[in-house]
Amino acid sequence: MSASNQQIVITVEHASNFIPDTLLQYFKSQKGILDSHRAYDKFTSIIADNLSKRLQAPCIIGRNSRLICDLNRSLHSRRLFSEFVKDELTQKDKEKLIFTYYSPFRKKTRDTIEKIIEEQKSVLHLSIHSFNPELNINRQNVELGLLYDPSREAEKQFALNFRRFLAQEFRVRLNFPYRGTDDGHTTALRKVFKSDDYLGIELEFNHGLPDTRIFDMVDKIYSFLSSQ
């Protein structure tokens, strides 16, 4: 399918640091944890809202902290539940969290993509994240990471063109600070949808950048996407 027949879908898996009242007891001794990158990806909901409105793209937002149930992990992942709740919750409690937060988010994304494909369009799925530059010195000179699956030719070409355009003004790396094939939402959806129908790209913003720099980057991203 041609780019002119392509629809963008935006998701934010780690937009919120929300913890249900029934689980707050497990975080009382963790000073500042809920305001940190451990709990959510800073700036991502604002970035997604900005792009969604300008591109007229559907946007699905995660409404819980990854510390209770990580929407970007598969159900079999050892990292689905954080160390703060993993050993504290019963299996029934965990299933309730999956039913309340995880499953509706994943289903809404999949249903949205399926509907677009049924309309004979392809989907460009942008999964918006941010990374902490303080965790590794190699991260500090990178402003944006573009994650994709190198084995899917359409994703590879899109990522290369995207990086080439953004690199005129910003420091961009491919499949950094994570691999695009690591366990995640886009990885799961690639198993469902054919490469001709679905491109899954994760955008990893350096959240240590000044707000103005981040939104200059968002403007550049919009320029590229709107020209496709």
C-alpha positions in Angstrom: 0.0 0.0 0.0 1.2 3.5 -0.8 2.1 6.1 1.9 -0.9 8.2 0.7 -3.1 5.3 1.7 -1.6 5.0 5.2 -3.1 5.9 8.5 -1.1 6.8 11.6 -2.1 5.3 15.0 -0.4 6.6 18.2 -0.1 4.8 21.5 1.4 5.8 24.8 2.1 2.8 27.0 3.7 4.6 29.9 1.8 7.9 30.0 0.6 7.8 33.6 1.9 7.3 37.1 -1.5 6.4 38.4 -1.7 3.9 41.2 -5.1 2.6 42.5 -5.7 3.5 46.1 -5.7 -0.2 47.0 -2.1 -0.5 45.9 -0.6 2.8 47.3 0.4 0.9 50.5 3.2 -0.8 48.5 4.8 2.5 47.5 4.8 4.4 50.8 8.4 3.7 51.6 9.6 4.6 48.1 10.2 8.3 48.3 9.6 10.0 45.0 9.3 6.8 43.1 5.9 7.8 41.6 7.3 11.0 40.3 10.3 9.4 38.6 10.9 7.7 35.3 10.4 4.4 37.0 6.7 5.1 37.2 6.0 6.6 33.8 7.6 8.2 30.7 7.7 11.9 31.1 6.4 14.2 28.3 4.9 11.3 26.3 1.2 12.1 26.8 1.8 15.8 25.8 3.9 14.7 22.7 1.2 12.2 21.7 -1.6 14.7 22.1 0.3 17.3 20.0 1.0 14.9 17.2 -2.5 13.3 17.3 -4.3 16.5 16.9 -2.0 17.8 14.1 -2.0 14.6 12.2 -5.7 13.7 13.0 -4.5 10.3 14.2 -6.2 8.1 16.7 -4.4 8.1 20.0 -4.6 5.4 22.7 -3.3 6.3 26.1 -2.3 4.0 29.0 -4.0 5.0 32.2 -1.8 3.3 34.8 1.7 3.3 36.1 4.0 0.6 34.6 4.9 -0.2 38.3 1.6 -2.0 38.7 1.1 -3.5 35.2 3.4 -2.7 32.3 1.3 -2.2 29.1 4.5 -2.5 27.0 5.2 -6.1 28.2 3.7 -9.4 27.1 1.6 -11.3 29.5 4.3 -13.9 30.0 7.0 -11.3 30.8 8.7 -11.4 34.2 8.6 -7.6 34.0 4.8 -7.3 33.6 4.5 -6.6 37.3 7.2 -4.6 39.1 9.1 -5.7 42.1 6.9 -3.5 44.3 3.8 -5.6 43.7 4.9 -8.9 42.1 5.2 -10.8 45.4 2.5 -8.9 47.2 -0.5 -9.5 45.0 -2.5 -12.7 44.6 -3.0 -14.3 41.2 -6.6 -13.0 41.4 -5.4 -9.5 42.1 -3.0 -9.6 39.1 -5.7 -10.9 36.8 -7.9 -8.0 37.9 -5.2 -5.5 37.0 -4.8 -7.2 33.6 -8.6 -7.1 33.1 -8.9 -3.4 34.2 -5.9 -1.8 32.6 -3.9 -4.1 30.3 -6.5 -5.9 28.2 -8.6 -2.8 27.3 -5.6 -0.9 26.2 -4.2 -3.7 24.0 -7.7 -4.5 22.6 -8.5 -0.9 21.7 -5.2 -0.6 19.9 -5.6 -3.9 18.0 -9.3 -3.1 17.1 -8.3 0.4 15.8 -5.6 -1.1 13.6 -7.8 -3.9 12.3 -10.6 -1.4 11.4 -8.1 0.7 9.3 -6.7 -2.4 7.5 -10.3 -3.5 6.7 -10.7 -0.1 5.0 -7.8 -1.1 2.7 -5.3 1.2 4.3 -1.9 0.4 5.9 -1.1 1.5 9.4 2.0 3.4 10.8 1.9 2.7 14.5 3.9 5.2 16.5 4.5 4.1 20.1 5.7 7.1 22.1 8.2 6.6 25.0 10.9 8.5 26.8 14.2 7.3 28.2 16.3 8.4 31.2 19.7 9.7 30.0 21.3 9.3 33.4 21.3 5.5 33.3 24.1 5.2 30.8 26.7 7.8 29.6 26.1 6.6 26.0 22.5 7.9 26.2 23.4 11.5 27.1 24.4 12.5 23.5 21.2 11.0 22.0 18.1 13.0 21.6 15.8 10.5 20.0 15.8 6.8 19.4 13.9 5.1 16.6 13.1 1.5 17.2 12.0 -0.9 14.5 12.4 -4.5 13.3 15.3 -4.7 10.8 13.9 -7.9 9.3 10.8 -6.1 8.0 11.9 -4.2 5.0 9.2 -1.5 5.0 10.0 -0.6 8.7 13.7 -0.6 8.0 13.3 1.8 5.0 10.9 4.0 6.9 13.3 4.3 9.9 16.3 5.1 7.7 14.4 7.8 5.9 13.0 9.2 9.1 16.4 9.3 10.8 18.0 10.9 7.7 15.4 13.7 7.9 15.6 14.3 11.6 19.4 14.1 11.7 19.6 17.4 9.9 18.9 19.0 13.3 18.9 16.4 16.0 21.0 13.5 17.3 19.1 10.4 16.4 20.1 6.7 16.7 18.4 3.6 15.3 17.4 0.9 17.7 18.7 2.8 20.7 18.5 2.7 23.7 16.7 -0.6 23.2 16.3 -3.0 20.3 13.2 -2.7 18.2 12.6 -6.4 18.5 12.6 -6.5 22.3 9.4 -7.6 24.1 6.9 -4.7 23.6 3.6 -3.6 22.1 4.9 -3.2 18.5 6.7 -6.5 18.7 3.4 -8.2 19.7 1.5 -6.5 16.9 4.0 -7.6 14.2 3.0 -11.2 15.0 -0.6 -10.3 14.2 -0.3 -8.0 11.2 1.5 -8.5 7.9 4.4 -6.2 7.1 2.5 -4.8 4.1 -0.3 -3.7 6.4 1.5 -2.7 9.6 4.7 -0.7 10.5 5.5 -0.4 14.2 7.9 2.3 15.2 8.8 3.3 18.7 9.9 6.9 19.4 12.2 7.1 22.4 12.7 10.8 23.5 15.5 11.8 25.8 13.5 13.3 28.7 16.5 15.1 30.0 16.2 17.7 27.2 14.7 21.1 27.7 11.1 21.3 26.8 11.8 23.7 23.9 14.2 21.2 22.4 11.7 18.3 22.7 9.0 20.3 21.0 11.3 21.5 18.3 11.8 17.9 17.6 8.1 17.2 17.6 7.6 19.9 15.0 10.3 18.3 12.8 8.6 14.9 13.3 5.3 16.4 12.3 6.9 17.9 9.2 8.2 14.5 8.1 5.0 12.6 8.8 2.7 15.1 7.2 4.8 15.0 4.0 4.5 11.2 3.5 
